[in-house]
Amino acid sequence: MSHLDEIQQAILNGRLDAIAELPVPESYRGVTVHADEVDMFEGLESRDKDPRRSLHVDDVPTPELGPGEALVAVMASAINYNTVWTSIFEPIPTFKFLRKYGKLSPLAKRHDLPYHVVGSDLSGVVLRTGAGVHNWKPGDEVVAHCLNVELEGPDGHNDTMLDTEQRIWGFETNFGGLAEIALVKANQLMPKPAHLTWEESASPGLVNSTAYRQLVSRNGADMKQGDVVLIWGASGGLGSYATQYALNGGAIPVCVVSSPEKAEICRKLGAELIIDRTAEDYKFWKNENEQDPKEWQRFGAKIRELTGGDDPDIVFEHPGRETFGASVYAARKGGTIVTCASTSGYMHQYDNRYLWMNLKRIIGSHFANYRESWEANRLIAKGLIHPTLSKTYSLEETGQAALDVHRNAHQGKVGVLALAPEEGLGVRDEELRAKHLDGINAFRGA
């Protein structure tokens, strides 16, 4: 039996106190991209680039454990858009991030390799902790958020997202969560929600924390009761959490989706005001270079029809180029457009008259700091926010999972099993789970 097998069996048999005594494997399987393949999709449109070609499952050496760090045995992980971007080498190959990080210090040099182990979510068990780690020990069941910070300069000590050396783990650093072992900083760790399986608890991390900061936190839109919140992609990885936060916080979500099936998911979450943009056939762009303000107006009229005359107080933006002009137009006077991504393109265009003359605000929001991530995970652990896992793949099928997300052929979040041999394992609080089973399973089979 290999060292990894011993670790897996100890976890599955509940012998977590034995983890500290088991040897750490010298290598493990991880999902990687290769530096010598960054040109493999040259000449192809983004939509035609296939992550199944670029994502590999390789045996890689276990990295050296540094001060303030932890090695985690990964039971499950999940797919995010940053893994898709990594796999198609857009907007730039992530090896540029790893090279830059590698110049920071001799310890950071570990990350600058000709392969990149990807993934920004995990649930698992702590294997080892480095010098100076006091809050975590081998055998602890954990999830990880993806903020990697150095905090040696002053800028990050008010909000760690402003640290000059802030990075996203598994995207701008190496040794990510789509693997059997992951390397994280100890201040990325949070308790695993006891009522969830490994794959369920792995899936919220990045998107749940991002949605919390973007919508709830004072660093984002600072949502309050009664706010009308327009949510693009309301059944997707980000939008499904935004919808839950709006409902939990006494706001009124207006959910924008692209099919009747996605609309039904939003209804399962409790939303009532839904726009099927495909059925309405909105065409915000006349051509590649010119938008159609009449379509913005038609869209705004639809929102007011649903809300009884109210424009959105907050627009939860992440599609980017395709929708941003409509978002700026649709927000009410004095309203807020808060953006965290640009999945349809980074170069936004909007009519600035609707922004300045109506005193609207655009807020940039990127992931979340440790406190925000902790609060978001605490709401998951209490059963107040639920995972949005729809489907789970094996580690060997990660390329297909990423392709599904790339082509938007998924709902909510897509999970990946690592050391967990099957779905349904890892539940410690059956009583709490039973109370929330419908919410936990809302996206299953979608």
N, C-alpha and C positions, 0 to 999 in steps of 0.2 A: 504494500500500500504506500502510495506517494505521500509526501508531507501535505500536499493540498487535499488529498483524500482524507487524511487524518483530521485536518481542520474542518473539512466539510462534515464528516461524520460526527465530530464533537458538537458542532453547531446544531445539526439535525437532531441529535440525541439529547440536547439541552445541557451538555456538559461544558458550559461556558467558563467555569472556573478552571478548566484544564487548558484553555487556550494559551495562557502564558507559558506553559511548560512545553508546548509543541514547537518543533523547529519551524522557522520561517522558510518557505521554499526559496530556492535560488532563482527560480524563474516561474512564470505564469503565462496564461493565454490572455492576450489583449487584442482589441480591435484597433487596427492601425491604418494610417495612410503613410505612403513612402515618398521620401523627398525626390527620388529619381523618377517619379511618375507625375509630377505636377503639371506637365505639358500634355498629358494623355487625352485631354478633352479639347485641345486647341482647335478652334474653328467651329465648335459646336455651340448652338444656343444653350442657355442655361437649362431650359426645360428638357433638352435632349441628353444631358449629362447624367450618367447612370451610376449611383453610388455602389451598386453591386460590383462594379469593375474596380473601384478605387479603395474600397474598404476590405481589409484583410484580417484574418484571425491568425496572429503570429504568437510563437513562444518568445517571450521577451525577458531579459534579466530583471530581477527585483531591484528597485533602486535603493540606494543608501538612504537610511533614515536620519534626518537632521534634527537639530533642536527645534522644539515647538511643533513637531510634525507627528503624524500617525500613519501607520500602515493598516489598511482595512481589508478584511476578507469580504469581497463583494458578493452578496447573494443575488442582487438584481439591480438593474439600471434602467434607463429610459432614453428615448430619442428626443432631441431638441433640434430646432432649426440651425443652431450653431454646428451641430454634427453634420447636417446636410451641407451647410456652407463649406465646412472643412473637407467633406468628401468630394465636392465639385471644384475645390480650390478657388472659391470666390468669397469676397471680392479680391482677396489675395491668398496665396498659400499660407497656411498657418506656420510654416517653418520660419517665416520672417519673424513671427512673434517669439518662437522658441530661441532663435538666434539672438534677438534683442535681450530676452530674459537671461540667456546664458552669459551675457557680458556683465551682469549685475554683480555677481560674486562667484567665488569658487563653488559654493554649494548650488547656486542656480545653474551653473554650467551643466549639471546633471540633465537638465531639460533639453539641451541643445543636441539632439540626436538625429540621425537620418530617417527615423521613423517617429510617428506621433501617436501615442496611445490616447484615444479620444474619449469623450463622454463627460457630461457635467451633472449627472445625477447618480446617486447610489443609495442603497440600504445594505447594511451588513454588520459585521462584528469587528471591533478593534482587535488587531493582532499584536501590535507593539506601539509604544509611544516613545518619542524622543526626549532628550533632556529638557527639563523645564515644564513638562506637561503635568498638571496636577488634577485637572477636572475629569480626566478620562483614563481608563485602564483597560488592559486586555480582557476581552470577554464582554465588554459593553456593547449592547445592540444600539446601532446608530443609523442616522441618515446624515447626508452632507449637503450643505448649500455650496454654491460654486464661486463664492468670492474669495480670491487669493490676494492678500495684501501684506506689505512689508512693515508699514507703520513706523518707519524710522524718521520720516519727515513730519512737520507740523500739520500739513494740509488735511490728513485723514483723521485727525483726532477729534473733529467735530462731527464728521460724517465719513466713515471709512470708504465710501464710494468715491470720495474726492482725493484719496491717497494718490500720490504721484506714481506709485508702483502698484496700482490696482489692476488686477487681471482676472479673467474668467478661467477657472480651473477646467482642464480638459479641452479647452479651446485655445487659450493663450498660454497655457502651461501643458506640460506633458503628464503622463501617468494618470489618465482620467478614469472615469467610472465604468466604461464599457469594457470590463476586464474582470479577471478573477481576484486580482489584488489592485488596490489603488493607493496612491500617496496623496495625503491631504495635509493642510495645516490643521492643528488641533482646534483652532477657532472657527473651523468650518463645520464641526461636528454638532449634532443635536440629537436628542433622544428619539429613537424609533417609536412612532405611535403604536401602542400595544395592541390595538384592536385590528390592525391591518396586516395583510400578508406582506412578504418581502417585496413582491412586484408592485403592490398597491402603494406601499410606503415609499418606494423609490421614485414613483412617478411625479409627485407634486413639486419637488424641490425648486428647480429653476423657475418654472412658470408661476407657481403659487407665490413665491417670494417676489417675483417681478410684478405680478398683478397687485400684490399688497402694497408695495411702495408706490406704484404708478397711480393707484386709485385711492387707497385709504390713508397712506402716510402723509404727514405734513410736508415731506420732501417731494410729494407728488401732487395729486389733485385735491387732497384733504377733503374727501367726500363727506357730506353730511346727510342727515335724514331729509327725505323729500327731494333730493337732487334727481333730475332726469339725466340718466347716463346713457349715451349712445355707445354701444359696444360692437365694434367690427369683429367679425369672425367669432360670434358669441358661443359657438359650440366647440371651438378649437382649443388648443393647448392653453393659450393665454386667456382667451375670451370666456371660456367655461368657468375659470376662477373669478374673473371680473364680474360675471353674472351672479355668482354665488355671493361675492362681497357686496354687490349692490343690494341684493335681496336681504342679506343679513344685516346690512347697515341702514335699512329703512329707506333706501333710494329706490328709484323707479327705472329699471333697465329697459332700454329699447334695443332689442337684439337683432343684429343684422347677420343673416345667414345666406347660404347659397342653394338650399334644397329643402323640400318638405321634411326629409328625414332629419336634417339638422334643426329645423324649426321644432320638431317634436321633442328632440333632446332638450332644448331650451324650456319647453313646457314642462318636461319632467323635473327640471330644476326649480320650477315655480314661476318662471317668467310668463307674462301675458302679452306684452307688446313686441311683436316680431315682424321684421321686414325680410321677405325672401327676395334678395336683390336679383336673382336669376328670373324669377317669375315677373318681377316688375321691369326687368330688362333695362336697368340703368346703364347708360353709356356716357360716363363722365368725360371721356376723351373722344373728340371728333376724329383725330388722327394722332400720330406719334407726337406732334408738337403743339396741339391746340385742344384745350378743354372746352366743354359745353356748359356755360353757366345756366342754361335753361334746365339742364338735367340736375344741377345742384338745387335749383328752385323746386323742381318736381320732387326731389328727394326730401327737401325741407318740408314741403307741404304734406308728404306722407307721414313724416314724424309728427307734425302738429295734428294731423287727423287721428293718430293713435293716442296722443297724449292729451287731447282736448284743448289744443292750442299752444302748448308749451314747446319751446325750443330746448335743446339739451344744455344743461348747466355744465356738463363735462362730456367731452368726446374721448373715448378710450381708443387711441390710434396705434396701429402697428403695421397695417398693410403698406403704408408709405405712399409712393408716387401715384398709384392708381386712385387712391381715395382722399389724399390730403387736401386737395382743393375743395372737395365737397365737405370735408370735416371742418375746415376753417369757416366756410359759408354757414354750415348748419348750426354751429354753436351759438347760443343766445348772446345778447349784448352783455358784455362783462364775463362771458363764459370762458372755459378753459379747454384747450386741446392738449392732451398729455400723450406723448409719443415715446415708445421704447424700442421701435424696430422699423424696418422698411423692407418687408418681405417681397414687395412687388417692385422695388427700385428705390435707390437712395436719393436721387435728385428730385426733390419735391418742387412743385409749382402751385402757387395759390394767388388769389387776388388780394393784395395787401390792404385794399380799401376796406374790406370786410373785417380785417384785423384791427387796424389802427382807429378807424372811425367808430368802431363798436367796442373799443376798449377790451378786446379779447386777449388772452394770454396763450402762448405756446410754451409748454414745459417739457424739457427733455428728462427722461427717466431711464436709468440703466440698472438692471438687476436690483439689488437691495443690500443694505448693510447687515451686520450680524444681528443686531437687535430686531430689525424688521423681519429678517428671515426666521429668527427665533419665535417672534409673535405669530407669524404665518404658520409655522410648524405646530405651535401650541394650539391654534384653532383647529388644525387637522387632528391633533391628538385628543382634543375634547369632543370631536365629532360634530363641530359646528361648520366646518368646511370639509368637503369630501374629495377624495381622489377622482380623477376623471379618466381612469384607465379603460381603454376599449379593447385592446388586444395585446397579447404578449408573444414575443418571439424568443428563440434560442440565440445564444451568442453567435453561432454560425450563420444565423439568418439576419444579422444586423444590417447587412447591405439591403436586403429586401425591406426591412423596417424603415430604413432611411429613405428608400425610394418611395414608399407609401406616403411619408411625410412630405417629401419633395414634390410629389404630384397631388398633394392635398386629398389623397384617397384614404383618409383616416378621420376619426373623430377623437376629440380630447387628446389624451396622451397614449403613446405606444410604448410598451414596456419590453425589456430584454432580460431574460434570466441568465445569471452568471453561474455561481456555485449552487444556487437553488435548483434541484433536479427537476422540479415540476411546480406548477402554480398551486396556490392555496396554503403554503407553509408559512410559519412564523407568527401566527396569531397567538397572543398571550392573554387577551382580555375578550373572551367570548361573549360576556354579558353586554359590554358596550357595543360590540360588533352587531349583535342581534338587534339592538335598538336602531341601528343606522344602515341596515343591510340594503334597503332600497336605494338610499343615497349613494352608498358605496358602489352599487352595481348599475347606476343609472346609465353609464356609457357602454356597459358590456354588450358585445354583439352588435354594436352600432356600426 
